[in-house]
Each structure stands twice: as structure tokens, then as C-alpha cells.
């Protein structure tokens, strides 16, 4: 699984504008990170995804969260027990 996850993270990093990517489990444990993604942020990212789901508890799909700063946009989404954060250069 580690090689498969590492390959997926690398593939994501190869997309235009992506400067970092992070993958965390539902407890906030960092499963992998590349580029400018901060491994210590895994817990906060997993928590944000969990709390965002509570805003629409009847929704069948997880929400996408966008954190915007001057230097980067962080897109966060959960699927099953995994949360992904993609760090992109603002356009």
C-alpha cells in the first residue's frame, strides 16, 4: 500500500499548480505528504473535514473545503476513512 499511496501522491504533485499534497487517516495520522504540505497539519486537516461533514449530516457526499491564503489554496476532502489535502498556487 505504501508504494501505491506514494505513487498517487506523486501523480497528484504532477498536476498543474499543485505544490503539496497530504493524506491522513480518520484519526489525523499522516499517511503521506509531498511538497509544501506540513505533516504536522494532518490532525487539523482531518478534524476540519470531520466538522465540515457535520454541517450537512444528511448529505451523501463529503464536502470540499477550501482554505485560501495569500500564497496557497488548500483543498480538503474526505472519502471513507481517508482525508486528502491538495495545496495549490492561487490563480
Phi and psi restraints in degrees (range 20) as a CNS / XPLOR table:
assign (resid 1 and name C) (resid 2 and name N)
       (resid 2 and name CA) (resid 2 and name C) 1.0 -60.0 20.0 2
assign (resid 2 and name N) (resid 2 and name CA)
       (resid 2 and name C) (resid 3 and name N) 1.0 -41.6 20.0 2
assign (resid 2 and name C) (resid 3 and name N)
       (resid 3 and name CA) (resid 3 and name C) 1.0 -67.9 20.0 2
assign (resid 3 and name N) (resid 3 and name CA)
       (resid 3 and name C) (resid 4 and name N) 1.0 -38.6 20.0 2
assign (resid 3 and name C) (resid 4 and name N)
       (resid 4 and name CA) (resid 4 and name C) 1.0 -65.0 20.0 2
assign (resid 4 and name N) (resid 4 and name CA)
       (resid 4 and name C) (resid 5 and name N) 1.0 -44.4 20.0 2
assign (resid 4 and name C) (resid 5 and name N)
       (resid 5 and name CA) (resid 5 and name C) 1.0 -64.3 20.0 2
assign (resid 5 and name N) (resid 5 and name CA)
       (resid 5 and name C) (resid 6 and name N) 1.0 -44.4 20.0 2
assign (resid 5 and name C) (resid 6 and name N)
       (resid 6 and name CA) (resid 6 and name C) 1.0 -59.6 20.0 2
assign (resid 6 and name N) (resid 6 and name CA)
       (resid 6 and name C) (resid 7 and name N) 1.0 -39.9 20.0 2
assign (resid 6 and name C) (resid 7 and name N)
       (resid 7 and name CA) (resid 7 and name C) 1.0 -65.3 20.0 2
assign (resid 7 and name N) (resid 7 and name CA)
       (resid 7 and name C) (resid 8 and name N) 1.0 -41.1 20.0 2
assign (resid 7 and name C) (resid 8 and name N)
       (resid 8 and name CA) (resid 8 and name C) 1.0 -64.9 20.0 2
assign (resid 8 and name N) (resid 8 and name CA)
       (resid 8 and name C) (resid 9 and name N) 1.0 -40.5 20.0 2
assign (resid 8 and name C) (resid 9 and name N)
       (resid 9 and name CA) (resid 9 and name C) 1.0 -64.0 20.0 2
assign (resid 9 and name N) (resid 9 and name CA)
       (resid 9 and name C) (resid 10 and name N) 1.0 -42.4 20.0 2
assign (resid 9 and name C) (resid 10 and name N)
       (resid 10 and name CA) (resid 10 and name C) 1.0 -63.0 20.0 2
assign (resid 10 and name N) (resid 10 and name CA)
       (resid 10 and name C) (resid 11 and name N) 1.0 -43.3 20.0 2
assign (resid 10 and name C) (resid 11 and name N)
       (resid 11 and name CA) (resid 11 and name C) 1.0 -60.6 20.0 2
assign (resid 11 and name N) (resid 11 and name CA)
       (resid 11 and name C) (resid 12 and name N) 1.0 -40.3 20.0 2
assign (resid 11 and name C) (resid 12 and name N)
       (resid 12 and name CA) (resid 12 and name C) 1.0 -65.2 20.0 2
assign (resid 12 and name N) (resid 12 and name CA)
       (resid 12 and name C) (resid 13 and name N) 1.0 -41.6 20.0 2
assign (resid 12 and name C) (resid 13 and name N)
       (resid 13 and name CA) (resid 13 and name C) 1.0 -61.2 20.0 2
assign (resid 13 and name N) (resid 13 and name CA)
       (resid 13 and name C) (resid 14 and name N) 1.0 -25.8 20.0 2
assign (resid 13 and name C) (resid 14 and name N)
       (resid 14 and name CA) (resid 14 and name C) 1.0 -79.3 20.0 2
assign (resid 14 and name N) (resid 14 and name CA)
       (resid 14 and name C) (resid 15 and name N) 1.0 -4.6 20.0 2
assign (resid 14 and name C) (resid 15 and name N)
       (resid 15 and name CA) (resid 15 and name C) 1.0 -76.0 20.0 2
assign (resid 15 and name N) (resid 15 and name CA)
       (resid 15 and name C) (resid 16 and name N) 1.0 147.5 20.0 2
assign (resid 15 and name C) (resid 16 and name N)
       (resid 16 and name CA) (resid 16 and name C) 1.0 -57.9 20.0 2
assign (resid 16 and name N) (resid 16 and name CA)
       (resid 16 and name C) (resid 17 and name N) 1.0 128.6 20.0 2
assign (resid 16 and name C) (resid 17 and name N)
       (resid 17 and name CA) (resid 17 and name C) 1.0 86.0 20.0 2
assign (resid 17 and name N) (resid 17 and name CA)
       (resid 17 and name C) (resid 18 and name N) 1.0 -8.7 20.0 2
assign (resid 17 and name C) (resid 18 and name N)
       (resid 18 and name CA) (resid 18 and name C) 1.0 -81.5 20.0 2
assign (resid 18 and name N) (resid 18 and name CA)
       (resid 18 and name C) (resid 19 and name N) 1.0 127.4 20.0 2
assign (resid 18 and name C) (resid 19 and name N)
       (resid 19 and name CA) (resid 19 and name C) 1.0 -116.6 20.0 2
assign (resid 19 and name N) (resid 19 and name CA)
       (resid 19 and name C) (resid 20 and name N) 1.0 -6.2 20.0 2
assign (resid 19 and name C) (resid 20 and name N)
       (resid 20 and name CA) (resid 20 and name C) 1.0 -168.6 20.0 2
assign (resid 20 and name N) (resid 20 and name CA)
       (resid 20 and name C) (resid 21 and name N) 1.0 158.0 20.0 2
assign (resid 20 and name C) (resid 21 and name N)
       (resid 21 and name CA) (resid 21 and name C) 1.0 -151.9 20.0 2
assign (resid 21 and name N) (resid 21 and name CA)
       (resid 21 and name C) (resid 22 and name N) 1.0 142.4 20.0 2
assign (resid 21 and name C) (resid 22 and name N)
       (resid 22 and name CA) (resid 22 and name C) 1.0 -138.1 20.0 2
assign (resid 22 and name N) (resid 22 and name CA)
       (resid 22 and name C) (resid 23 and name N) 1.0 143.5 20.0 2
assign (resid 22 and name C) (resid 23 and name N)
       (resid 23 and name CA) (resid 23 and name C) 1.0 -127.9 20.0 2
assign (resid 23 and name N) (resid 23 and name CA)
       (resid 23 and name C) (resid 24 and name N) 1.0 129.6 20.0 2
assign (resid 23 and name C) (resid 24 and name N)
       (resid 24 and name CA) (resid 24 and name C) 1.0 -132.1 20.0 2
assign (resid 24 and name N) (resid 24 and name CA)
       (resid 24 and name C) (resid 25 and name N) 1.0 153.2 20.0 2
assign (resid 24 and name C) (resid 25 and name N)
       (resid 25 and name CA) (resid 25 and name C) 1.0 -86.0 20.0 2
assign (resid 25 and name N) (resid 25 and name CA)
       (resid 25 and name C) (resid 26 and name N) 1.0 179.5 20.0 2
assign (resid 25 and name C) (resid 26 and name N)
       (resid 26 and name CA) (resid 26 and name C) 1.0 -68.5 20.0 2
assign (resid 26 and name N) (resid 26 and name CA)
       (resid 26 and name C) (resid 27 and name N) 1.0 -17.3 20.0 2
assign (resid 26 and name C) (resid 27 and name N)
       (resid 27 and name CA) (resid 27 and name C) 1.0 -88.2 20.0 2
assign (resid 27 and name N) (resid 27 and name CA)
       (resid 27 and name C) (resid 28 and name N) 1.0 -3.9 20.0 2
assign (resid 27 and name C) (resid 28 and name N)
       (resid 28 and name CA) (resid 28 and name C) 1.0 92.4 20.0 2
assign (resid 28 and name N) (resid 28 and name CA)
       (resid 28 and name C) (resid 29 and name N) 1.0 9.8 20.0 2
assign (resid 28 and name C) (resid 29 and name N)
       (resid 29 and name CA) (resid 29 and name C) 1.0 -75.6 20.0 2
assign (resid 29 and name N) (resid 29 and name CA)
       (resid 29 and name C) (resid 30 and name N) 1.0 127.8 20.0 2
assign (resid 29 and name C) (resid 30 and name N)
       (resid 30 and name CA) (resid 30 and name C) 1.0 -70.9 20.0 2
assign (resid 30 and name N) (resid 30 and name CA)
       (resid 30 and name C) (resid 31 and name N) 1.0 120.1 20.0 2
assign (resid 30 and name C) (resid 31 and name N)
       (resid 31 and name CA) (resid 31 and name C) 1.0 -91.2 20.0 2
assign (resid 31 and name N) (resid 31 and name CA)
       (resid 31 and name C) (resid 32 and name N) 1.0 -21.6 20.0 2
assign (resid 31 and name C) (resid 32 and name N)
       (resid 32 and name CA) (resid 32 and name C) 1.0 177.4 20.0 2
assign (resid 32 and name N) (resid 32 and name CA)
       (resid 32 and name C) (resid 33 and name N) 1.0 149.7 20.0 2
assign (resid 32 and name C) (resid 33 and name N)
       (resid 33 and name CA) (resid 33 and name C) 1.0 -151.3 20.0 2
assign (resid 33 and name N) (resid 33 and name CA)
       (resid 33 and name C) (resid 34 and name N) 1.0 146.0 20.0 2
assign (resid 33 and name C) (resid 34 and name N)
       (resid 34 and name CA) (resid 34 and name C) 1.0 -136.5 20.0 2
assign (resid 34 and name N) (resid 34 and name CA)
       (resid 34 and name C) (resid 35 and name N) 1.0 157.7 20.0 2
assign (resid 34 and name C) (resid 35 and name N)
       (resid 35 and name CA) (resid 35 and name C) 1.0 64.4 20.0 2
assign (resid 35 and name N) (resid 35 and name CA)
       (resid 35 and name C) (resid 36 and name N) 1.0 -137.3 20.0 2
assign (resid 35 and name C) (resid 36 and name N)
       (resid 36 and name CA) (resid 36 and name C) 1.0 -83.6 20.0 2
assign (resid 36 and name N) (resid 36 and name CA)
       (resid 36 and name C) (resid 37 and name N) 1.0 2.6 20.0 2
assign (resid 36 and name C) (resid 37 and name N)
       (resid 37 and name CA) (resid 37 and name C) 1.0 -67.6 20.0 2
assign (resid 37 and name N) (resid 37 and name CA)
       (resid 37 and name C) (resid 38 and name N) 1.0 132.4 20.0 2
assign (resid 37 and name C) (resid 38 and name N)
       (resid 38 and name CA) (resid 38 and name C) 1.0 -91.9 20.0 2
assign (resid 38 and name N) (resid 38 and name CA)
       (resid 38 and name C) (resid 39 and name N) 1.0 117.2 20.0 2
assign (resid 38 and name C) (resid 39 and name N)
       (resid 39 and name CA) (resid 39 and name C) 1.0 -57.8 20.0 2
assign (resid 39 and name N) (resid 39 and name CA)
       (resid 39 and name C) (resid 40 and name N) 1.0 -33.3 20.0 2
assign (resid 39 and name C) (resid 40 and name N)
       (resid 40 and name CA) (resid 40 and name C) 1.0 -67.2 20.0 2
assign (resid 40 and name N) (resid 40 and name CA)
       (resid 40 and name C) (resid 41 and name N) 1.0 -14.7 20.0 2
assign (resid 40 and name C) (resid 41 and name N)
       (resid 41 and name CA) (resid 41 and name C) 1.0 -84.3 20.0 2
assign (resid 41 and name N) (resid 41 and name CA)
       (resid 41 and name C) (resid 42 and name N) 1.0 -4.1 20.0 2
assign (resid 41 and name C) (resid 42 and name N)
       (resid 42 and name CA) (resid 42 and name C) 1.0 -56.6 20.0 2
assign (resid 42 and name N) (resid 42 and name CA)
       (resid 42 and name C) (resid 43 and name N) 1.0 -43.4 20.0 2
assign (resid 42 and name C) (resid 43 and name N)
       (resid 43 and name CA) (resid 43 and name C) 1.0 -63.9 20.0 2
assign (resid 43 and name N) (resid 43 and name CA)
       (resid 43 and name C) (resid 44 and name N) 1.0 -45.0 20.0 2
assign (resid 43 and name C) (resid 44 and name N)
       (resid 44 and name CA) (resid 44 and name C) 1.0 -64.6 20.0 2
assign (resid 44 and name N) (resid 44 and name CA)
       (resid 44 and name C) (resid 45 and name N) 1.0 -40.1 20.0 2
assign (resid 44 and name C) (resid 45 and name N)
       (resid 45 and name CA) (resid 45 and name C) 1.0 -64.9 20.0 2
assign (resid 45 and name N) (resid 45 and name CA)
       (resid 45 and name C) (resid 46 and name N) 1.0 -44.5 20.0 2
assign (resid 45 and name C) (resid 46 and name N)
       (resid 46 and name CA) (resid 46 and name C) 1.0 -64.2 20.0 2
assign (resid 46 and name N) (resid 46 and name CA)
       (resid 46 and name C) (resid 47 and name N) 1.0 -38.7 20.0 2
assign (resid 46 and name C) (resid 47 and name N)
       (resid 47 and name CA) (resid 47 and name C) 1.0 -65.2 20.0 2
assign (resid 47 and name N) (resid 47 and name CA)
       (resid 47 and name C) (resid 48 and name N) 1.0 -43.8 20.0 2
assign (resid 47 and name C) (resid 48 and name N)
       (resid 48 and name CA) (resid 48 and name C) 1.0 -58.9 20.0 2
assign (resid 48 and name N) (resid 48 and name CA)
       (resid 48 and name C) (resid 49 and name N) 1.0 -43.1 20.0 2
assign (resid 48 and name C) (resid 49 and name N)
       (resid 49 and name CA) (resid 49 and name C) 1.0 -63.5 20.0 2
assign (resid 49 and name N) (resid 49 and name CA)
       (resid 49 and name C) (resid 50 and name N) 1.0 -41.0 20.0 2
assign (resid 49 and name C) (resid 50 and name N)
       (resid 50 and name CA) (resid 50 and name C) 1.0 -65.7 20.0 2
assign (resid 50 and name N) (resid 50 and name CA)
       (resid 50 and name C) (resid 51 and name N) 1.0 -45.1 20.0 2
assign (resid 50 and name C) (resid 51 and name N)
       (resid 51 and name CA) (resid 51 and name C) 1.0 -67.7 20.0 2
assign (resid 51 and name N) (resid 51 and name CA)
       (resid 51 and name C) (resid 52 and name N) 1.0 -36.3 20.0 2
assign (resid 51 and name C) (resid 52 and name N)
       (resid 52 and name CA) (resid 52 and name C) 1.0 -63.8 20.0 2
assign (resid 52 and name N) (resid 52 and name CA)
       (resid 52 and name C) (resid 53 and name N) 1.0 -34.3 20.0 2
assign (resid 52 and name C) (resid 53 and name N)
       (resid 53 and name CA) (resid 53 and name C) 1.0 -63.7 20.0 2
assign (resid 53 and name N) (resid 53 and name CA)
       (resid 53 and name C) (resid 54 and name N) 1.0 -31.4 20.0 2
assign (resid 53 and name C) (resid 54 and name N)
       (resid 54 and name CA) (resid 54 and name C) 1.0 -69.5 20.0 2
assign (resid 54 and name N) (resid 54 and name CA)
       (resid 54 and name C) (resid 55 and name N) 1.0 -18.4 20.0 2
assign (resid 54 and name C) (resid 55 and name N)
       (resid 55 and name CA) (resid 55 and name C) 1.0 -67.3 20.0 2
assign (resid 55 and name N) (resid 55 and name CA)
       (resid 55 and name C) (resid 56 and name N) 1.0 -32.6 20.0 2
assign (resid 55 and name C) (resid 56 and name N)
       (resid 56 and name CA) (resid 56 and name C) 1.0 -133.1 20.0 2
assign (resid 56 and name N) (resid 56 and name CA)
       (resid 56 and name C) (resid 57 and name N) 1.0 72.2 20.0 2
assign (resid 56 and name C) (resid 57 and name N)
       (resid 57 and name CA) (resid 57 and name C) 1.0 -64.6 20.0 2
assign (resid 57 and name N) (resid 57 and name CA)
       (resid 57 and name C) (resid 58 and name N) 1.0 -19.3 20.0 2
assign (resid 57 and name C) (resid 58 and name N)
       (resid 58 and name CA) (resid 58 and name C) 1.0 -89.0 20.0 2
assign (resid 58 and name N) (resid 58 and name CA)
       (resid 58 and name C) (resid 59 and name N) 1.0 -6.7 20.0 2
assign (resid 58 and name C) (resid 59 and name N)
       (resid 59 and name CA) (resid 59 and name C) 1.0 -66.1 20.0 2
assign (resid 59 and name N) (resid 59 and name CA)
       (resid 59 and name C) (resid 60 and name N) 1.0 142.1 20.0 2
assign (resid 59 and name C) (resid 60 and name N)
       (resid 60 and name CA) (resid 60 and name C) 1.0 -89.1 20.0 2
assign (resid 60 and name N) (resid 60 and name CA)
       (resid 60 and name C) (resid 61 and name N) 1.0 -10.2 20.0 2
assign (resid 60 and name C) (resid 61 and name N)
       (resid 61 and name CA) (resid 61 and name C) 1.0 -121.7 20.0 2
assign (resid 61 and name N) (resid 61 and name CA)
       (resid 61 and name C) (resid 62 and name N) 1.0 148.0 20.0 2
assign (resid 61 and name C) (resid 62 and name N)
       (resid 62 and name CA) (resid 62 and name C) 1.0 -73.3 20.0 2
assign (resid 62 and name N) (resid 62 and name CA)
       (resid 62 and name C) (resid 63 and name N) 1.0 143.7 20.0 2
assign (resid 62 and name C) (resid 63 and name N)
       (resid 63 and name CA) (resid 63 and name C) 1.0 -72.7 20.0 2
assign (resid 63 and name N) (resid 63 and name CA)
       (resid 63 and name C) (resid 64 and name N) 1.0 157.4 20.0 2
assign (resid 63 and name C) (resid 64 and name N)
       (resid 64 and name CA) (resid 64 and name C) 1.0 -101.0 20.0 2
assign (resid 64 and name N) (resid 64 and name CA)
       (resid 64 and name C) (resid 65 and name N) 1.0 128.8 20.0 2
assign (resid 64 and name C) (resid 65 and name N)
       (resid 65 and name CA) (resid 65 and name C) 1.0 -105.2 20.0 2
assign (resid 65 and name N) (resid 65 and name CA)
       (resid 65 and name C) (resid 66 and name N) 1.0 136.9 20.0 2
assign (resid 65 and name C) (resid 66 and name N)
       (resid 66 and name CA) (resid 66 and name C) 1.0 -123.0 20.0 2
assign (resid 66 and name N) (resid 66 and name CA)
       (resid 66 and name C) (resid 67 and name N) 1.0 116.9 20.0 2
assign (resid 66 and name C) (resid 67 and name N)
       (resid 67 and name CA) (resid 67 and name C) 1.0 -102.3 20.0 2
assign (resid 67 and name N) (resid 67 and name CA)
       (resid 67 and name C) (resid 68 and name N) 1.0 118.3 20.0 2
assign (resid 67 and name C) (resid 68 and name N)
       (resid 68 and name CA) (resid 68 and name C) 1.0 -107.5 20.0 2
assign (resid 68 and name N) (resid 68 and name CA)
       (resid 68 and name C) (resid 69 and name N) 1.0 129.5 20.0 2
assign (resid 68 and name C) (resid 69 and name N)
       (resid 69 and name CA) (resid 69 and name C) 1.0 -127.2 20.0 2
assign (resid 69 and name N) (resid 69 and name CA)
       (resid 69 and name C) (resid 70 and name N) 1.0 179.3 20.0 2
assign (resid 69 and name C) (resid 70 and name N)
       (resid 70 and name CA) (resid 70 and name C) 1.0 -64.6 20.0 2
assign (resid 70 and name N) (resid 70 and name CA)
       (resid 70 and name C) (resid 71 and name N) 1.0 -32.0 20.0 2
assign (resid 70 and name C) (resid 71 and name N)
       (resid 71 and name CA) (resid 71 and name C) 1.0 -106.3 20.0 2
assign (resid 71 and name N) (resid 71 and name CA)
       (resid 71 and name C) (resid 72 and name N) 1.0 -18.1 20.0 2
assign (resid 71 and name C) (resid 72 and name N)
       (resid 72 and name CA) (resid 72 and name C) 1.0 -156.2 20.0 2
assign (resid 72 and name N) (resid 72 and name CA)
       (resid 72 and name C) (resid 73 and name N) 1.0 150.0 20.0 2
assign (resid 72 and name C) (resid 73 and name N)
       (resid 73 and name CA) (resid 73 and name C) 1.0 -110.9 20.0 2
assign (resid 73 and name N) (resid 73 and name CA)
       (resid 73 and name C) (resid 74 and name N) 1.0 131.8 20.0 2
assign (resid 73 and name C) (resid 74 and name N)
       (resid 74 and name CA) (resid 74 and name C) 1.0 -112.3 20.0 2
assign (resid 74 and name N) (resid 74 and name CA)
       (resid 74 and name C) (resid 75 and name N) 1.0 117.3 20.0 2
assign (resid 74 and name C) (resid 75 and name N)
       (resid 75 and name CA) (resid 75 and name C) 1.0 -99.7 20.0 2
assign (resid 75 and name N) (resid 75 and name CA)
       (resid 75 and name C) (resid 76 and name N) 1.0 125.7 20.0 2
assign (resid 75 and name C) (resid 76 and name N)
       (resid 76 and name CA) (resid 76 and name C) 1.0 -123.5 20.0 2
assign (resid 76 and name N) (resid 76 and name CA)
       (resid 76 and name C) (resid 77 and name N) 1.0 133.2 20.0 2
assign (resid 76 and name C) (resid 77 and name N)
       (resid 77 and name CA) (resid 77 and name C) 1.0 -152.2 20.0 2
assign (resid 77 and name N) (resid 77 and name CA)
       (resid 77 and name C) (resid 78 and name N) 1.0 141.2 20.0 2
assign (resid 77 and name C) (resid 78 and name N)
       (resid 78 and name CA) (resid 78 and name C) 1.0 -105.5 20.0 2
assign (resid 78 and name N) (resid 78 and name CA)
       (resid 78 and name C) (resid 79 and name N) 1.0 151.1 20.0 2
assign (resid 78 and name C) (resid 79 and name N)
       (resid 79 and name CA) (resid 79 and name C) 1.0 -144.9 20.0 2
assign (resid 79 and name N) (resid 79 and name CA)
       (resid 79 and name C) (resid 80 and name N) 1.0 119.5 20.0 2
assign (resid 79 and name C) (resid 80 and name N)
       (resid 80 and name CA) (resid 80 and name C) 1.0 55.3 20.0 2
assign (resid 80 and name N) (resid 80 and name CA)
       (resid 80 and name C) (resid 81 and name N) 1.0 -118.2 20.0 2
assign (resid 80 and name C) (resid 81 and name N)
       (resid 81 and name CA) (resid 81 and name C) 1.0 -101.6 20.0 2
assign (resid 81 and name N) (resid 81 and name CA)
       (resid 81 and name C) (resid 82 and name N) 1.0 10.3 20.0 2
assign (resid 81 and name C) (resid 82 and name N)
       (resid 82 and name CA) (resid 82 and name C) 1.0 -117.6 20.0 2
assign (resid 82 and name N) (resid 82 and name CA)
       (resid 82 and name C) (resid 83 and name N) 1.0 138.1 20.0 2
assign (resid 82 and name C) (resid 83 and name N)
       (resid 83 and name CA) (resid 83 and name C) 1.0 -118.2 20.0 2
assign (resid 83 and name N) (resid 83 and name CA)
       (resid 83 and name C) (resid 84 and name N) 1.0 132.4 20.0 2
assign (resid 83 and name C) (resid 84 and name N)
       (resid 84 and name CA) (resid 84 and name C) 1.0 -113.7 20.0 2
assign (resid 84 and name N) (resid 84 and name CA)
       (resid 84 and name C) (resid 85 and name N) 1.0 141.9 20.0 2
assign (resid 84 and name C) (resid 85 and name N)
       (resid 85 and name CA) (resid 85 and name C) 1.0 -127.4 20.0 2
assign (resid 85 and name N) (resid 85 and name CA)
       (resid 85 and name C) (resid 86 and name N) 1.0 126.4 20.0 2
assign (resid 85 and name C) (resid 86 and name N)
       (resid 86 and name CA) (resid 86 and name C) 1.0 -113.7 20.0 2
assign (resid 86 and name N) (resid 86 and name CA)
       (resid 86 and name C) (resid 87 and name N) 1.0 123.0 20.0 2
assign (resid 86 and name C) (resid 87 and name N)
       (resid 87 and name CA) (resid 87 and name C) 1.0 -95.6 20.0 2
assign (resid 87 and name N) (resid 87 and name CA)
       (resid 87 and name C) (resid 88 and name N) 1.0 120.6 20.0 2
assign (resid 87 and name C) (resid 88 and name N)
       (resid 88 and name CA) (resid 88 and name C) 1.0 -125.3 20.0 2
assign (resid 88 and name N) (resid 88 and name CA)
       (resid 88 and name C) (resid 89 and name N) 1.0 150.6 20.0 2
assign (resid 88 and name C) (resid 89 and name N)
       (resid 89 and name CA) (resid 89 and name C) 1.0 -70.6 20.0 2
assign (resid 89 and name N) (resid 89 and name CA)
       (resid 89 and name C) (resid 90 and name N) 1.0 131.4 20.0 2
assign (resid 89 and name C) (resid 90 and name N)
       (resid 90 and name CA) (resid 90 and name C) 1.0 -62.4 20.0 2
assign (resid 90 and name N) (resid 90 and name CA)
       (resid 90 and name C) (resid 91 and name N) 1.0 145.3 20.0 2
